[in-house]
């Protein structure tokens, strides 16, 4: 074969090789191209889905259900929690959701709750926030138009929730309803004659026949089981987390309920079984110490709480807030009705507001004086006015400290009686305790004035402390 023929043959082979390489590379390029395209589609789809999820979350955030949110705080004692949830699932025919808040249990509670995902809603704290802190987390999560705070050492029974709801809905003046049980302090304990769970449920079936004649209004109910409307919670606010671990936070909530002019009722036709503060008992010697500290905080905060309830009741009657024995819902008082004027407050997003005569004004700029942190539901209770500059708000704060012969609007003063007051428009409002003075950061604004000067102002509602919120996501 001559040289020309060999070169021609090599050229043809070379061309064939190039064509073969092109043929071999084409599927790979196509595959890479398809993967890139799929990846782009995935990114676009994920982004679209993410935005849809955010939109759905926002839409559902304030969504309420036509039912009851049953909130159960728990700390260890997994066996009790299982019994409680099982009894709710077996004996609750009314629409409801179960919310469990776990205070960093170490006995497998978290794993158990995750297994129940889809059947219940839950939140697991990173530490033990105590009864009030756990209940507050549950209250924030609740979507029901009624809410039941329930201990984890409870076994519910036939008709329990229906009978509680029937009592609650019977009178718009009722703030909270509680059942009767076998083991509790006060008027909610009744005599029982059973010794096994089966006998207990038989006792409950006979006892829980709906009967309004067994209802009664009382001055106090205990926090092992309390039912109320969500709207009542939004008016009254969260439990006070100044009470550590447990004890007295329910007493505090009861006082606030009664100051707001709401009734407390025991539904005597609703019996549930109480195993008896098992988690608290496990604290042993610490329990007495916790009890004493919480009792001291309660007394420091309220001084003489039932005297205040009586005084506010008499004040309400004088102001014709009640009509023919029925609560005038238009004039119904909220927590903020007992908060001071001329104070600076803040919430979750860090915005500072100046509160004056029942309106909150967003402050622009750096406000130099003390602020008090409140929950979102408290902040939302006040209507919002137009923005004010920080220097104007500061000048208002200074204006409440004048030392001339007049008592300025918003001024805080002490009389020779040793009691503290604040002028609020034409009214004079007494601070319930020294703790209240300090809680609202008013202790640096106190002036001395005579009882005669005080008597020239009309008596208004007293001023109480806002709840302490340790868990800052409220």
ChimeraX attribute file (.defattr): number of C-alpha atoms within 10 A of each C-alpha:
attribute: neighborCount
match mode: 1-to-1
recipient: residues
	/A:1	5
	/A:2	6
	/A:3	8
	/A:4	9
	/A:5	10
	/A:6	11
	/A:7	11
	/A:8	11
	/A:9	12
	/A:10	12
	/A:11	12
	/A:12	12
	/A:13	12
	/A:14	12
	/A:15	12
	/A:16	12
	/A:17	12
	/A:18	12
	/A:19	12
	/A:20	12
	/A:21	11
	/A:22	11
	/A:23	11
	/A:24	11
	/A:25	12
	/A:26	12
	/A:27	11
	/A:28	11
	/A:29	11
	/A:30	11
	/A:31	12
	/A:32	12
	/A:33	12
	/A:34	12
	/A:35	12
	/A:36	12
	/A:37	12
	/A:38	12
	/A:39	12
	/A:40	12
	/A:41	12
	/A:42	12
	/A:43	12
	/A:44	12
	/A:45	12
	/A:46	12
	/A:47	12
	/A:48	12
	/A:49	12
	/A:50	12
	/A:51	12
	/A:52	12
	/A:53	12
	/A:54	12
	/A:55	12
	/A:56	11
	/A:57	12
	/A:58	11
	/A:59	10
	/A:60	11
	/A:61	11
	/A:62	11
	/A:63	12
	/A:64	15
	/A:65	15
	/A:66	12
	/A:67	15
	/A:68	25
	/A:69	26
	/A:70	25
	/A:71	28
	/A:72	27
	/A:73	26
	/A:74	26
	/A:75	23
	/A:76	19
	/A:77	18
	/A:78	19
	/A:79	12
	/A:80	19
	/A:81	24
	/A:82	17
	/A:83	16
	/A:84	20
	/A:85	19
	/A:86	13
	/A:87	16
	/A:88	22
	/A:89	14
	/A:90	11
	/A:91	15
	/A:92	16
	/A:93	13
	/A:94	14
	/A:95	13
	/A:96	22
	/A:97	20
	/A:98	19
	/A:99	25
	/A:100	25
	/A:101	25
	/A:102	25
	/A:103	23
	/A:104	19
	/A:105	18
	/A:106	11
	/A:107	13
	/A:108	12
	/A:109	22
	/A:110	20
	/A:111	9
	/A:112	13
	/A:113	21
	/A:114	15
	/A:115	11
	/A:116	11
	/A:117	10
	/A:118	9
	/A:119	13
	/A:120	14
	/A:121	18
	/A:122	23
	/A:123	19
	/A:124	19
	/A:125	17
	/A:126	10
	/A:127	11
	/A:128	17
	/A:129	22
	/A:130	19
	/A:131	25
	/A:132	25
	/A:133	28
	/A:134	27
	/A:135	25
	/A:136	24
	/A:137	25
	/A:138	25
	/A:139	25
	/A:140	12
	/A:141	18
	/A:142	25
	/A:143	23
	/A:144	21
	/A:145	18
	/A:146	23
	/A:147	26
	/A:148	28
	/A:149	21
	/A:150	21
	/A:151	27
	/A:152	30
	/A:153	25
	/A:154	24
	/A:155	25
	/A:156	26
	/A:157	23
	/A:158	25
	/A:159	22
	/A:160	25
	/A:161	26
	/A:162	17
	/A:163	21
	/A:164	27
	/A:165	19
	/A:166	15
	/A:167	26
	/A:168	24
	/A:169	13
	/A:170	10
	/A:171	12
	/A:172	13
	/A:173	18
	/A:174	22
	/A:175	24
	/A:176	27
	/A:177	27
	/A:178	27
	/A:179	26
	/A:180	22
	/A:181	24
	/A:182	19
	/A:183	17
	/A:184	17
	/A:185	10
	/A:186	10
	/A:187	14
	/A:188	20
	/A:189	16
	/A:190	13
	/A:191	9
	/A:192	12
	/A:193	9
	/A:194	13
	/A:195	8
	/A:196	9
	/A:197	11
	/A:198	10
	/A:199	12
	/A:200	19
	/A:201	19
	/A:202	14
	/A:203	17
	/A:204	23
	/A:205	16
	/A:206	11
	/A:207	17
	/A:208	20
	/A:209	14
	/A:210	18
	/A:211	15
	/A:212	14
	/A:213	9
	/A:214	11
	/A:215	17
	/A:216	13
	/A:217	13
	/A:218	13
	/A:219	13
	/A:220	20
	/A:221	25
	/A:222	20
	/A:223	19
	/A:224	21
	/A:225	23
	/A:226	23
	/A:227	25
	/A:228	22
	/A:229	19
	/A:230	20
	/A:231	12
	/A:232	19
	/A:233	20
	/A:234	17
	/A:235	19
	/A:236	21
	/A:237	23
	/A:238	24
	/A:239	24
	/A:240	22
	/A:241	22
	/A:242	18
	/A:243	26
	/A:244	20
	/A:245	19
	/A:246	19
	/A:247	22
	/A:248	22
	/A:249	22
	/A:250	21
	/A:251	16
	/A:252	18
	/A:253	20
	/A:254	22
	/A:255	19
	/A:256	21
	/A:257	25
	/A:258	22
	/A:259	27
	/A:260	23
	/A:261	23
	/A:262	20
	/A:263	21
	/A:264	23
	/A:265	24
	/A:266	24
	/A:267	28
	/A:268	25
	/A:269	23
	/A:270	29
	/A:271	32
	/A:272	24
	/A:273	20
	/A:274	21
	/A:275	16
	/A:276	16
	/A:277	15
	/A:278	15
	/A:279	17
	/A:280	15
	/A:281	12
	/A:282	11
	/A:283	12
	/A:284	10
	/A:285	9
	/A:286	11
	/A:287	16
	/A:288	12
	/A:289	12
	/A:290	18
	/A:291	17
	/A:292	12
	/A:293	16
	/A:294	20
	/A:295	16
	/A:296	14
	/A:297	17
	/A:298	20
	/A:299	14
	/A:300	15
	/A:301	21
	/A:302	21
	/A:303	16
	/A:304	13
	/A:305	18
	/A:306	14
	/A:307	11
	/A:308	17
	/A:309	19
	/A:310	13
	/A:311	15
	/A:312	19
	/A:313	18
	/A:314	12
	/A:315	15
	/A:316	18
	/A:317	13
	/A:318	10
	/A:319	10
	/A:320	12
	/A:321	19
	/A:322	17
	/A:323	9
	/A:324	7
	/A:325	9
	/A:326	11
	/A:327	18
	/A:328	16
	/A:329	11
	/A:330	7
	/A:331	11
	/A:332	15
	/A:333	18
	/A:334	21
	/A:335	22
	/A:336	20
	/A:337	18
	/A:338	21
	/A:339	21
	/A:340	28
	/A:341	23
	/A:342	26
	/A:343	22
	/A:344	25
	/A:345	22
	/A:346	18
	/A:347	20
	/A:348	13
	/A:349	7
	/A:350	9
	/A:351	12
	/A:352	22
	/A:353	27
	/A:354	27
	/A:355	23
	/A:356	20
	/A:357	13
	/A:358	16
	/A:359	17
	/A:360	25
	/A:361	21
	/A:362	21
	/A:363	21
	/A:364	16
	/A:365	12
	/A:366	11
	/A:367	18
	/A:368	10
	/A:369	13
	/A:370	12
	/A:371	18
	/A:372	16
	/A:373	20
	/A:374	19
	/A:375	20
	/A:376	16
	/A:377	17
	/A:378	19
	/A:379	20
	/A:380	11
	/A:381	17
	/A:382	17
	/A:383	11
	/A:384	16
	/A:385	15
	/A:386	9
	/A:387	13
	/A:388	15
	/A:389	14
	/A:390	20
	/A:391	15
	/A:392	14
	/A:393	24
	/A:394	17
	/A:395	10
	/A:396	17
	/A:397	19
	/A:398	13
	/A:399	16
	/A:400	21
	/A:401	19
	/A:402	13
	/A:403	12
	/A:404	8
	/A:405	8
	/A:406	10
	/A:407	20
	/A:408	18
	/A:409	21
	/A:410	24
	/A:411	24
	/A:412	29
	/A:413	25
	/A:414	19
	/A:415	16
	/A:416	10
	/A:417	8
	/A:418	9
	/A:419	14
	/A:420	24
	/A:421	25
	/A:422	29
	/A:423	25
	/A:424	23
	/A:425	15
	/A:426	12
	/A:427	18
	/A:428	23
	/A:429	23
	/A:430	21
	/A:431	24
	/A:432	23
	/A:433	20
	/A:434	17
	/A:435	19
	/A:436	22
	/A:437	24
	/A:438	12
	/A:439	19
	/A:440	21
	/A:441	16
	/A:442	19
	/A:443	16
	/A:444	10
	/A:445	17
	/A:446	17
	/A:447	19
	/A:448	14
	/A:449	19
	/A:450	12
	/A:451	13
	/A:452	9
	/A:453	12
	/A:454	20
	/A:455	11
	/A:456	11
	/A:457	15
	/A:458	13
	/A:459	16
	/A:460	20
	/A:461	20
	/A:462	20
	/A:463	24
	/A:464	25
	/A:465	23
	/A:466	22
	/A:467	20
	/A:468	19
	/A:469	19
	/A:470	13
	/A:471	13
	/A:472	11
	/A:473	12
	/A:474	17
